[in-house]
Structure formats: structure tokens, C-alpha cells
Amino acid sequence: MANSPNPANANEAGLYPIRTVATITGIKPVTLRAWERRYGLLRPQRTPKGHRMYSRADIERIHTILDLLEEGIPISQVRTAMGATGEGPPEQLQWEQAGAWMSYRNRMLEAIAHFADGALEAAHNDALALYPAEVVNRYLIRPVLRDLRERCWSDFEQHSQLRFFHTYLRHKLGERFLHHRTDTPGPRLLAAGLPGEQDDLDLLTVALAVQDRGYHVLDLGPDLPLPLLPRAVEEAQAAGVLLVGSAGTVAELWQDGLPELVHQLALPIFLAGEGVDLQDDRLLEAGIQPLSPETPDGLGALDLRLKAES
């Protein structure tokens, strides 16, 4: 959830310090510095003491960079893409786009295959140093998970590698989720896995992506009985509910659980998870907003819906 520049945070020349820009754009200072030093994407002014100061034009440029990254353009090709014309990136950029993310994926898969936790951590951190977490999840973490799950279908011994990666992600994402939660004073959302959903990894991934948009997410964990939600919403003074589940689970709960929940809660209900896109129309008719974290701005419906309700 992007913020607009606040004139009160600017100096007399209309310039913003790096921490203010990080708050406005959601991009960490270390990443802004990397974009400047390694790729020449930004040229902030400097104070006599050497502190970076960004103009409104710089902030708009950062938002443009973010848009390109969400399309999958590698950071090394953003300058070229910003100068390109037409509906989409040129063919050369499309090939380099695929190659850049494939390199990260191969590093992760190689580390997982050898249970090399240090190499796995290094690959993940290298990506996070240059890209927003939501982009890393979409183009790196989720594809690696899909690849491992597909391998498990044909080779049972691959399950140990999948469990290794699951455990790593659960600790890594959980650490980030707890660390950043106190820094998000935005609207409160209750997040939970639907009844029957035992794996909390998809829930944690979606909750973290939503939190990175500026929402204060309270994670109630997987396999939550739906009758517990109305009281929890009241006590937490939540602005909305975020549910995560597979297409099979959604279908099982369609007869009574989900429609009844819509009638009980007088606030927005969002649903994410594997296969949710297949039921978009049905969900919308029932008053449930589907979310697609794997697509660019797939979480934008959160902002639109909650702003309309406020």
C-alpha cells in the first residue's frame, strides 16, 4: 500500500531523507543504496554531510522501477526497460528476464539438493537485497516450491528436500513477519488458514506480502474453525479477514461455512490460495474478494476494497 509524499517530512527544498523515502515506497534503505551504487537507477542529492536527499521526481522514479520489477524485469535491465517504448519489454529483455530469475532458482535448488543451508540463505538474501519481498516471493520462492512439489509426485525421496525447504522458509518468513509487524500501523487484518488446511507456509507467505503493503496482519495459523472468527474480529477490531486455502478446501466449505461467514461478518473477507482464481466469479457473487498474490498487483484489491469500506 504505497503512501503519498508528505510535505511535512520534506525540507524547504522539497527533499526527503532516505528513511522517509523508504517509508513512502516500502523499499529498504539498503536496497535504495544498491539501486544507486550498482545500477545507477537513482541520483539523490547530498547534504553537506553526505546524507542522501530525494525529490518527488526520485520517488516517482522508484515507483516506476517497482512497476517494472513486478513485471519480472531483472534489476540489471530496468534502465533499458525505462527507455523502451511499446506495450511490453523487447524480446531481448524477456529472455534476460527469464534468465535472471532462473539463475536465482537454480542456486536455490542446488543448495536444497545438497542440504546446504548457508548457500540457500545466501541466494535468498541476494535476491531480497535487490527486489521487494513480494517480487521475490512471486518469481523465486513460489516457483521453487512448485518445482519441488512436482518432483515429489514422481520421486518419493524428494520429500526430504521439500521438508528442508519448508522448514527453512517457515523460520525465515516467520522471523521477517514478526520483526516487521510492529512497524505496520495500517488497518488490522486477521489471517487464517481454512479448516482442514494443515500447511501454514502459503498462509505465512500471503500474510507477509499483505503486511509488506502496510497492513497490520494478525496470523491465527492454519486449520482455523470458522465459527471462531466473529468473536476474534470483534476483539481485535479488525478491518477485514484474510483466508487462505486450496481449491478443494474452498469447494468443501462452499455449502455452509463460507456463505454463512459472509452473513456473520459485516466487513471485507479476502480469500487467497492455490486454485482460488478458478472460482473468481463465484466468490465475488458471494461477497468474498479473491486475491492473486502471484500476479503483478494481485493484492491491489485489498486497497480498493478497504478504501471503499472506509
Buried (B, 14 or more C-beta within 10 A) or exposed (E): BEEEBEEEBBEEEEBBBBEBBBBBBBBBEEBBBBBBEEBEBBEBEEEEEEEBBBBBEBBEBBEBBBBBBBBBBBBEBBBBBBEBEEEEBBEEBBEBBEEBBEBBBEBBBEBBEEEBEEBBEBBBEBBBBBBBBBBBBBBBBBBBBEBBEEBBEEEEEBBEBBEBBBEBBBEBBBEBBEEBBEEBEBBBBBBBBBBEBEBBBBBBBBBBBBBBBBBBBBBBEBBBEBEEBBEBBEEBEBBBBBBBBBBEBBBBBBEEBBBEBEEEBEBBBBBBBBEBBEBBEEBEEBBBBBBBBBEBEBBBBBBEBBEEEE
